[in-house]
Amino acid sequence: MSVITRKTQIDAAVFETANASNEGINRLLEFHINKTGELDKLIIEYEYGKGKIENVKVLEGSLSNDSNLKGKFKATYQISEYSICAAIDYTDDHTMDIDFAVDKTTNELTLTGETRYERYDEL
């Protein structure tokens, strides 16, 4: 059992100068989450080997945070696989609950995905 976590450097000072409204901070958080590419990497690592990961984004209206810039959101993405030899052609929609935290002292954005359970026969 493991939890996938990704960390990246951001300029946390922009959150202090941002519009004090929660909506303004949420837009800024969503921009940073999408800009860094860490959400894509987290989902690719979680879903490794299941197909091509596409259209990764934050589900609109799902981002919520507290005054300490910690919170959660729902990520949506698609897994697709195509093989003409094996007659495989599908695309499935998926979602994942993501926790996040912005550390103002280290200027780090931390994204934490869902727990990934491993089967013993996979070890």
DSSP file (Angstrom, degrees, kcal/mol; ACC not computed):
  #  RESIDUE AA STRUCTURE BP1 BP2  ACC     N-H-->O    O-->H-N    N-H-->O    O-->H-N    TCO  KAPPA ALPHA  PHI   PSI    X-CA   Y-CA   Z-CA
    1    1 A M              0   0    0      0, 0.0     2,-0.3     0, 0.0   116,-0.2   0.000 360.0 360.0 360.0 129.3    0.0    0.0    0.0
    2    2 A S  E     -A  116   0A   0    114,-2.3   114,-4.2   112,-0.0     2,-0.5  -0.982 360.0-138.6-145.3 155.7    1.5    3.4   -1.0
    3    3 A V  E     -A  115   0A   0     -2,-0.3     2,-0.5   112,-0.2   112,-0.2  -0.964  22.1-135.1-114.7 130.9    0.4    7.0   -1.4
    4    4 A I  E     +     0   0A   0    110,-0.8   109,-2.8    -2,-0.5     2,-0.4  -0.751  28.4 178.6 -88.1 126.0    1.7    8.9   -4.4
    5    5 A T  E     -A  112   0A   0     -2,-0.5     2,-0.4   107,-0.2   107,-0.2  -0.988  10.4-168.9-129.8 138.0    3.0   12.4   -3.5
    6    6 A R  E     -A  111   0A   0    105,-2.6   105,-3.0    -2,-0.4     2,-0.4  -0.983   3.4-167.1-126.0 138.8    4.5   15.0   -5.8
    7    7 A K  E     +A  110   0A   0     -2,-0.4     2,-0.3   103,-0.2   103,-0.2  -0.955   9.7 172.1-124.4 145.5    6.2   18.2   -4.7
    8    8 A T  E     -A  109   0A   0    101,-1.7   101,-2.9    -2,-0.4     2,-0.3  -0.990  33.9-105.8-148.8 155.1    7.2   21.2   -6.7
    9    9 A Q  E     +A  108   0A   0     -2,-0.3     2,-0.3    99,-0.2    99,-0.2  -0.650  42.8 163.5 -82.5 134.4    8.5   24.7   -6.2
   10   10 A I        -     0   0    0     97,-2.6     2,-1.2    -2,-0.3     3,-0.1  -0.914  48.0 -99.9-139.2 168.2    6.1   27.7   -6.6
   11   11 A D    >   -     0   0    0     -2,-0.3     3,-1.3     1,-0.2     4,-0.2  -0.768  36.7-177.9 -91.5  94.6    6.2   31.3   -5.6
   12   12 A A  T >  S+     0   0    0     -2,-1.2     3,-1.3     1,-0.3     4,-0.5   0.678  70.2  77.7 -69.3 -17.1    4.0   31.2   -2.5
   13   13 A A  T >> S+     0   0    0      1,-0.3     4,-1.1     2,-0.2     3,-1.0   0.785  80.1  69.5 -63.8 -26.4    4.2   34.9   -2.0
   14   14 A V  H <> S+     0   0    0     -3,-1.3     4,-0.8     1,-0.3    -1,-0.3   0.772  90.1  62.4 -64.7 -23.7    1.7   35.5   -4.8
   15   15 A F  H <4 S+     0   0    0     -3,-1.3    -1,-0.3    -4,-0.2    -2,-0.2   0.800 101.4  51.2 -71.7 -26.8   -1.0   34.0   -2.5
   16   16 A E  H <4 S+     0   0    0     -3,-1.0    -1,-0.2    -4,-0.5    -2,-0.2   0.803 115.0  41.4 -78.5 -29.0   -0.5   36.9    0.0
   17   17 A T  H  < S+     0   0    0     -4,-1.1    -2,-0.2     2,-0.1    -1,-0.2   0.516  97.0 105.0 -93.1  -5.9   -0.8   39.6   -2.6
   18   18 A A  S  < S-     0   0    0     -4,-0.8     7,-0.1    -5,-0.2    -3,-0.1  -0.218  92.2 -72.0 -70.9 163.2   -3.7   37.8   -4.4
   19   19 A N        -     0   0    0      1,-0.2     6,-0.2     5,-0.1    -1,-0.2  -0.326  45.0-129.7 -52.2 132.0   -7.3   38.9   -4.1
   20   20 A A  S    S+     0   0    0     -3,-0.1    -1,-0.2     4,-0.1    -2,-0.1   0.618  76.2 106.8 -67.8 -11.9   -8.4   38.0   -0.6
   21   21 A S  S  > S-     0   0    0      1,-0.1     4,-1.9     4,-0.0     5,-0.2  -0.381  77.4-127.7 -69.6 147.4  -11.6   36.3   -1.9
   22   22 A N  H  > S+     0   0    0      1,-0.2     4,-2.5     2,-0.2     5,-0.2   0.855 109.8  56.9 -61.6 -35.7  -11.6   32.5   -1.7
   23   23 A E  H  > S+     0   0    0      2,-0.2     4,-2.2     1,-0.2    -1,-0.2   0.901 105.9  49.6 -64.4 -41.0  -12.5   32.4   -5.4
   24   24 A G  H  > S+     0   0    0      2,-0.2     4,-2.0     1,-0.2    -1,-0.2   0.905 112.3  47.3 -64.4 -41.9   -9.4   34.4   -6.4
   25   25 A I  H  X S+     0   0    0     -4,-1.9     4,-2.7    -6,-0.2    -2,-0.2   0.895 110.4  52.9 -66.5 -40.1   -7.2   32.2   -4.3
   26   26 A N  H  X S+     0   0    0     -4,-2.5     4,-2.7     2,-0.2    -2,-0.2   0.904 108.7  49.5 -62.0 -41.5   -8.8   29.0   -5.8
   27   27 A R  H  X S+     0   0    0     -4,-2.2     4,-2.2     2,-0.2    -1,-0.2   0.913 112.3  48.1 -63.3 -41.4   -8.2   30.3   -9.4
   28   28 A L  H  X S+     0   0    0     -4,-2.0     4,-2.2     2,-0.2    -2,-0.2   0.906 112.1  48.8 -65.6 -42.5   -4.6   31.0   -8.5
   29   29 A L  H  X S+     0   0    0     -4,-2.7     4,-2.7     2,-0.2    -2,-0.2   0.933 111.1  50.0 -61.3 -46.4   -4.2   27.6   -6.9
   30   30 A E  H  X S+     0   0    0     -4,-2.7     4,-2.3     1,-0.2     5,-0.2   0.895 109.2  52.4 -60.9 -40.3   -5.7   25.9   -9.9
   31   31 A F  H  X S+     0   0    0     -4,-2.2     4,-2.7     1,-0.2    -1,-0.2   0.938 112.3  44.7 -59.8 -47.7   -3.4   27.8  -12.3
   32   32 A H  H  X S+     0   0    0     -4,-2.2     4,-2.0     2,-0.2    -2,-0.2   0.889 111.6  52.7 -66.2 -39.3   -0.3   26.7  -10.3
   33   33 A I  H  X S+     0   0    0     -4,-2.7     6,-0.7     1,-0.2     4,-0.7   0.917 116.5  39.5 -62.4 -43.0   -1.5   23.1  -10.1
   34   34 A N  H  < S+     0   0    0     -4,-2.3     3,-0.4    -5,-0.2    -2,-0.2   0.871 114.0  54.3 -73.6 -37.4   -2.0   22.9  -13.9
   35   35 A K  H  < S+     0   0    0     -4,-2.7    -2,-0.2    -5,-0.2    -1,-0.2   0.859 102.8  55.0 -67.7 -37.3    1.1   24.9  -14.7
   36   36 A T  H  < S-     0   0    0     -4,-2.0    -1,-0.2    -5,-0.2    -2,-0.2   0.777  92.6-139.8 -72.0 -26.0    3.6   22.8  -12.8
   37   37 A G     X  +     0   0    0     -4,-0.7     4,-1.8    -3,-0.4     5,-0.1   0.452  68.7 119.4  80.6  -0.4    2.6   19.5  -14.5
   38   38 A E  H  >  +     0   0    0     -5,-0.3     4,-2.5     1,-0.2     5,-0.2   0.813  67.6  58.7 -70.2 -29.3    2.9   17.6  -11.2
   39   39 A L  H  > S+     0   0    0     -6,-0.7     4,-2.2     2,-0.2    -1,-0.2   0.931 106.8  48.1 -63.7 -44.4   -0.8   16.6  -11.3
   40   40 A D  H  > S+     0   0    0      1,-0.2     4,-2.5     2,-0.2    -2,-0.2   0.930 112.8  48.4 -59.0 -46.3   -0.2   14.8  -14.7
   41   41 A K  H  X S+     0   0    0     -4,-1.8     4,-2.4     1,-0.2    -2,-0.2   0.886 109.6  52.5 -63.7 -39.8    2.9   13.1  -13.2
   42   42 A L  H  X S+     0   0    0     -4,-2.5     4,-2.1     2,-0.2    -1,-0.2   0.926 112.7  43.9 -61.9 -45.6    1.1   12.0  -10.1
   43   43 A I  H  X S+     0   0    0     -4,-2.2     4,-2.7     2,-0.2    -2,-0.2   0.889 112.1  52.4 -70.1 -38.9   -1.7   10.4  -12.1
   44   44 A I  H  < S+     0   0    0     -4,-2.5    -1,-0.2     1,-0.2    -2,-0.2   0.917 111.5  47.6 -61.3 -42.1    0.7    8.8  -14.6
   45   45 A E  H >< S+     0   0    0     -4,-2.4     3,-0.8    -5,-0.2    -2,-0.2   0.896 114.1  47.1 -65.4 -40.0    2.6    7.2  -11.6
   46   46 A Y  H 3< S+     0   0    0     -4,-2.1    -2,-0.2     1,-0.2    -1,-0.2   0.904 120.3  36.9 -67.7 -42.6   -0.6    6.0  -10.0
   47   47 A E  T >< S+     0   0    0     -4,-2.7     3,-2.0    -5,-0.1    -1,-0.2   0.134  84.3 161.0 -98.0  19.0   -2.1    4.5  -13.1
   48   48 A Y  T <   +     0   0    0     -3,-0.8    -3,-0.1     1,-0.3    -4,-0.0  -0.104  66.7  11.3 -49.8 129.8    1.2    3.2  -14.5
   49   49 A G  T 3  S+     0   0    0      2,-0.2    -1,-0.3    -5,-0.1     3,-0.1   0.447  97.5 102.3  85.7   1.6    0.8    0.5  -17.2
   50   50 A K  S <  S-     0   0    0     -3,-2.0     2,-0.3     1,-0.3    -2,-0.1   0.525  91.5 -83.2 -95.7  -5.5   -3.0    1.0  -17.6
   51   51 A G  S    S-     0   0    0     -4,-0.2     2,-0.4    28,-0.1    -1,-0.3  -0.852  70.4 -25.6 135.4-171.2   -2.8    2.9  -20.9
   52   52 A K  E     -B   80   0A   0     28,-3.2    28,-2.5    -2,-0.3     2,-0.5  -0.635  55.5-141.3 -81.0 129.4   -2.3    6.5  -22.2
   53   53 A I  E     +B   79   0A   0     -2,-0.4     2,-0.3    26,-0.2    26,-0.2  -0.808  32.0 167.5 -93.6 126.4   -3.3    9.2  -19.7
   54   54 A E  E     +B   78   0A   0     24,-2.7    24,-2.7    -2,-0.5     0, 0.0  -0.900  44.3  22.4-136.2 162.0   -5.0   12.2  -21.3
   55   55 A N  E     -     0   0A   0     -2,-0.3     2,-0.4    22,-0.2    -1,-0.2   0.850  66.9-178.5  53.1  46.9   -7.0   15.3  -20.5
   56   56 A V  E     +     0   0A   0     21,-0.1     2,-0.3    -3,-0.1    21,-0.2  -0.636  17.4 142.0 -77.6 127.5   -5.9   15.7  -16.9
   57   57 A K  E     -B   76   0A   0     19,-2.2    19,-2.8    -2,-0.4     2,-0.5  -0.988  55.3 -93.3-159.5 164.0   -7.5   18.6  -15.2
   58   58 A V  E     -B   75   0A   0     -2,-0.3    17,-0.2    17,-0.2     2,-0.2  -0.715  49.4-112.6 -81.0 127.6   -9.0   19.9  -12.0
   59   59 A L    >   -     0   0    0     15,-3.2     3,-2.1    -2,-0.5     4,-0.4  -0.453  41.3-104.8 -63.5 126.1  -12.8   19.3  -12.0
   60   60 A E  T 3  S+     0   0    0      1,-0.3    -1,-0.1    -2,-0.2    -3,-0.0  -0.263 100.7   9.5 -58.4 131.0  -14.4   22.8  -12.1
   61   61 A G  T 3  S+     0   0    0     -3,-0.1    -1,-0.3     1,-0.0    -2,-0.1   0.445 101.2 100.6  82.3   0.6  -15.8   23.9   -8.8
   62   62 A S    <   +     0   0    0     -3,-2.1     2,-0.4    12,-0.2    -2,-0.1   0.614  51.4 102.8 -93.5 -11.9  -14.2   21.0   -6.8
   63   63 A L        +     0   0    0     -4,-0.4     2,-0.3    10,-0.1    10,-0.2  -0.579  43.5 166.8 -79.6 125.5  -11.2   22.9   -5.3
   64   64 A S  E     +C   72   0A   0      8,-2.5     8,-1.9    -2,-0.4     2,-0.3  -0.992   4.8 172.7-136.4 146.2  -11.6   23.9   -1.7
   65   65 A N  E     -C   71   0A   0     -2,-0.3     6,-0.2     6,-0.2     2,-0.2  -0.956  22.8-129.2-147.2 164.4   -9.0   25.2    0.8
   66   66 A D    >   -     0   0    0      4,-2.4     3,-1.7    -2,-0.3     4,-0.1  -0.430  47.1 -85.8-104.2-174.9   -8.6   26.6    4.2
   67   67 A S  T 3  S+     0   0    0      1,-0.3    -1,-0.0    -2,-0.2    -2,-0.0   0.663 126.0  60.4 -69.3 -14.6   -6.8   29.8    5.4
   68   68 A N  T 3  S-     0   0    0      2,-0.2    34,-0.3    35,-0.0    -1,-0.3   0.250 117.8-109.7 -93.9  12.1   -3.5   27.8    5.6
   69   69 A L  S <  S+     0   0    0     -3,-1.7    33,-1.9     1,-0.3     2,-0.4   0.879  78.6 127.8  58.6  42.0   -3.7   26.9    1.9
   70   70 A K  E     + D   0 101A   0     31,-0.2    -4,-2.4    -4,-0.1     2,-0.3  -0.963  27.8 107.7-120.1 143.5   -4.4   23.3    2.5
   71   71 A G  E     -CD  65 100A   0     29,-2.2    29,-2.5    -2,-0.4     2,-0.3  -0.921  50.0 -97.8-178.9-155.1   -7.3   21.6    0.9
   72   72 A K  E     +CD  64  99A   0     -8,-1.9    -8,-2.5    -2,-0.3     2,-0.3  -0.966  21.6 178.9-151.1 162.8   -8.6   19.1   -1.7
   73   73 A F  E     - D   0  98A   0     25,-2.3    25,-3.0    -2,-0.3     2,-0.5  -0.955  30.6-109.8-156.0 171.0   -9.9   18.8   -5.2
   74   74 A K  E     - D   0  97A   0    -15,-0.3   -15,-3.2    -2,-0.3     2,-0.4  -0.944  26.8-154.2-111.4 127.0  -11.1   16.2   -7.7
   75   75 A A  E     -BD  58  96A   0     21,-3.1    21,-2.1    -2,-0.5     2,-0.4  -0.802   6.1-157.4 -98.1 140.6   -9.0   15.6  -10.7
   76   76 A T  E     +BD  57  95A   0    -19,-2.8   -19,-2.2    -2,-0.4     2,-0.3  -0.911  22.3 151.7-115.4 147.7  -10.5   14.2  -13.9
   77   77 A Y  E     - D   0  94A   0     17,-2.2    17,-3.1    -2,-0.4     2,-0.4  -0.975  33.5-122.4-162.6 167.7   -8.6   12.3  -16.6
   78   78 A Q  E     -BD  54  93A   0    -24,-2.7   -24,-2.7    -2,-0.3     2,-0.5  -0.939   9.4-154.4-121.2 143.7   -9.0    9.7  -19.3
   79   79 A I  E     +BD  53  92A   0     13,-2.4    13,-2.7    -2,-0.4     2,-0.4  -0.980  23.0 177.7-113.8 125.1   -7.2    6.4  -19.8
   80   80 A S  E     -BD  52  91A   0    -28,-2.5   -28,-3.2    -2,-0.5     2,-0.4  -0.942  12.6-174.0-128.9 151.4   -7.1    5.2  -23.4
   81   81 A E  E     - D   0  90A   0      9,-2.0     9,-2.1    -2,-0.4     2,-0.4  -0.997   1.6-176.7-143.1 138.6   -5.6    2.2  -25.2
   82   82 A Y  E     + D   0  89A   0     -2,-0.4     2,-0.3     7,-0.2     7,-0.2  -0.990  11.0 159.8-139.0 127.4   -5.4    1.4  -28.8
   83   83 A S  E   > - D   0  88A   0      5,-2.9     5,-2.5    -2,-0.4     4,-0.5  -0.882  20.2-167.3-147.7 114.0   -4.0   -1.7  -30.5
   84   84 A I  T   5S+     0   0    0     -2,-0.3     3,-0.4     3,-0.2    -1,-0.1   0.851  91.3  54.6 -69.5 -32.9   -4.9   -2.7  -34.0
   85   85 A C  T   5S+     0   0    0      1,-0.2    -1,-0.2     2,-0.1    -2,-0.0   0.888 116.3  35.7 -67.9 -39.5   -3.3   -6.1  -33.5
   86   86 A A  T   5S-     0   0    0      2,-0.1    -1,-0.2     0, 0.0    -2,-0.2   0.353 108.7-120.7 -96.5   5.2   -5.3   -7.0  -30.4
   87   87 A A  T   5 +     0   0    0     -4,-0.5     2,-0.5    -3,-0.4    -3,-0.2   0.909  61.1 150.2  55.0  46.3   -8.5   -5.2  -31.6
   88   88 A I  E   < +D   83   0A   0     -5,-2.5    -5,-2.9     2,-0.0    -1,-0.2  -0.938   9.7 149.9-111.7 128.3   -8.4   -2.9  -28.6
   89   89 A D  E     +D   82   0A   0     -2,-0.5     2,-0.3    -7,-0.2    -7,-0.2  -0.702  20.8 133.8-156.8 100.3   -9.8    0.6  -28.7
   90   90 A Y  E     -D   81   0A   0     -9,-2.1    -9,-2.0    -2,-0.2     2,-0.4  -0.985  32.7-161.7-147.8 158.2  -11.2    2.2  -25.6
   91   91 A T  E     -D   80   0A   0     -2,-0.3     2,-0.4   -11,-0.2   -11,-0.2  -0.970  14.8-169.4-139.9 124.6  -11.3    5.4  -23.6
   92   92 A D  E     -D   79   0A   0    -13,-2.7   -13,-2.4    -2,-0.4     2,-0.4  -0.924  17.9-132.0-117.1 140.8  -12.5    5.5  -20.0
   93   93 A D  E     +D   78   0A   0     -2,-0.4     2,-0.3   -15,-0.2   -15,-0.2  -0.729  30.6 179.3 -88.6 138.6  -13.2    8.5  -17.8
   94   94 A H  E     -D   77   0A   0    -17,-3.1   -17,-2.2    -2,-0.4     2,-0.3  -0.932  14.6-159.3-136.0 158.6  -11.7    8.5  -14.3
   95   95 A T  E     -D   76   0A   0     -2,-0.3     2,-0.3   -19,-0.2   -19,-0.2  -0.956   4.6-168.3-133.7 156.6  -11.5   10.8  -11.2
   96   96 A M  E     -D   75   0A   0    -21,-2.1   -21,-3.1    -2,-0.3     2,-0.5  -0.991  22.6-127.2-145.5 136.9   -9.2   11.0   -8.3
   97   97 A D  E     -D   74   0A   0     -2,-0.3     2,-0.4   -23,-0.2   -23,-0.2  -0.734  31.5-167.2 -82.7 127.9   -9.4   12.9   -5.0
   98   98 A I  E     -D   73   0A   0    -25,-3.0   -25,-2.3    -2,-0.5     2,-0.3  -0.959  11.5-155.0-121.2 132.7   -6.3   14.9   -4.4
   99   99 A D  E     -DE  72 112A   0     13,-2.7    13,-2.9    -2,-0.4     2,-0.3  -0.813  19.3-172.9 -98.0 146.9   -5.1   16.7   -1.2
  100  100 A F  E     -DE  71 111A   0    -29,-2.5   -29,-2.2    -2,-0.3     2,-0.3  -0.959  13.7-173.6-139.1 158.9   -2.8   19.7   -1.5
  101  101 A A  E     -DE  70 110A   0      9,-1.7     9,-2.8    -2,-0.3     2,-0.6  -0.974  13.7-150.2-150.3 137.6   -0.8   21.9    0.7
  102  102 A V  E     - E   0 109A   0    -33,-1.9     2,-0.8   -34,-0.3     7,-0.2  -0.952  11.5-155.5-108.2 121.0    1.2   25.1    0.0
  103  103 A D  E  >> - E   0 108A   0      5,-2.9     4,-1.3    -2,-0.6     5,-1.3  -0.860   4.6-167.6 -97.5 109.9    4.1   25.6    2.3
  104  104 A K  T  45S+     0   0    0     -2,-0.8    -1,-0.2     1,-0.2   -92,-0.1   0.765  83.9  54.7 -70.6 -25.3    4.9   29.3    2.4
  105  105 A T  T  45S+     0   0    0      1,-0.2    -1,-0.2     3,-0.1    -2,-0.0   0.862 121.5  27.1 -78.1 -34.9    8.2   28.9    4.2
  106  106 A T  T  45S-     0   0    0      2,-0.1    -2,-0.2    -3,-0.1    -1,-0.2   0.467 100.8-127.0-103.3  -2.9    9.7   26.5    1.6
  107  107 A N  T  <5 +     0   0    0     -4,-1.3   -97,-2.6     1,-0.2     2,-0.4   0.901  59.2 147.3  56.5  43.7    7.6   27.7   -1.4
  108  108 A E  E   < -AE   9 103A   0     -5,-1.3    -5,-2.9   -99,-0.2     2,-0.5  -0.907  42.2-155.6-114.7 139.5    6.5   24.1   -2.1
  109  109 A L  E     -AE   8 102A   0   -101,-2.9  -101,-1.7    -2,-0.4     2,-0.5  -0.965  17.5-163.5-106.1 121.8    3.2   22.8   -3.5
  110  110 A T  E     -AE   7 101A   0     -9,-2.8    -9,-1.7    -2,-0.5     2,-0.4  -0.932   5.7-168.9-111.4 126.9    2.5   19.3   -2.4
  111  111 A L  E     -AE   6 100A   0   -105,-3.0  -105,-2.6    -2,-0.5     2,-0.5  -0.956   3.1-169.6-112.5 131.5   -0.1   17.1   -4.1
  112  112 A T  E     -AE   5  99A   0    -13,-2.9   -13,-2.7    -2,-0.4  -107,-0.2  -0.981   6.2-162.3-126.0 122.2   -1.1   13.8   -2.5
  113  113 A G  E     -     0   0A   0   -109,-2.8   -15,-0.1    -2,-0.5     3,-0.1  -0.063  35.6 -63.1 -88.8-168.6   -3.2   11.3   -4.4
  114  114 A E  E     -     0   0A   0      1,-0.1  -110,-0.8  -111,-0.1     2,-0.2  -0.313  61.5 -89.0 -74.6 159.8   -5.3    8.3   -3.3
  115  115 A T  E     -A    3   0A   0   -112,-0.2     2,-0.7    -3,-0.1  -112,-0.2  -0.513  37.9-144.2 -69.4 133.3   -3.8    5.3   -1.6
  116  116 A R  E     -A    2   0A   0   -114,-4.2  -114,-2.3    -2,-0.2     2,-0.4  -0.899  10.8-151.4-104.5 115.5   -2.7    2.7   -4.1
  117  117 A Y        -     0   0    0     -2,-0.7     2,-0.4  -116,-0.2  -114,-0.0  -0.699   8.7-151.7 -87.8 134.5   -3.2   -0.9   -2.8
  118  118 A E        -     0   0    0     -2,-0.4     2,-0.3     2,-0.0     5,-0.0  -0.849  10.0-131.3-107.3 141.5   -0.9   -3.5   -4.2
  119  119 A R    >   -     0   0    0     -2,-0.4     3,-1.6     1,-0.1     4,-0.4  -0.681  18.0-128.5 -85.8 145.0   -1.7   -7.1   -4.5
  120  120 A Y  G >  S+     0   0    0     -2,-0.3     3,-1.1     1,-0.3    -1,-0.1   0.802 107.8  61.4 -65.5 -28.0    0.8   -9.6   -3.1
  121  121 A D  G 3  S+     0   0    0      1,-0.2    -1,-0.3     2,-0.1    -3,-0.0   0.598  97.7  60.4 -75.3  -7.1    0.9  -11.5   -6.3
  122  122 A E  G <         0   0    0     -3,-1.6    -1,-0.2     1,-0.2    -2,-0.2   0.566 360.0 360.0 -89.9 -10.7    2.2   -8.3   -8.0
  123  123 A L    <         0   0    0     -3,-1.1    -1,-0.2    -4,-0.4    -2,-0.1   0.460 360.0 360.0 -81.8 360.0    5.3   -8.1   -5.8
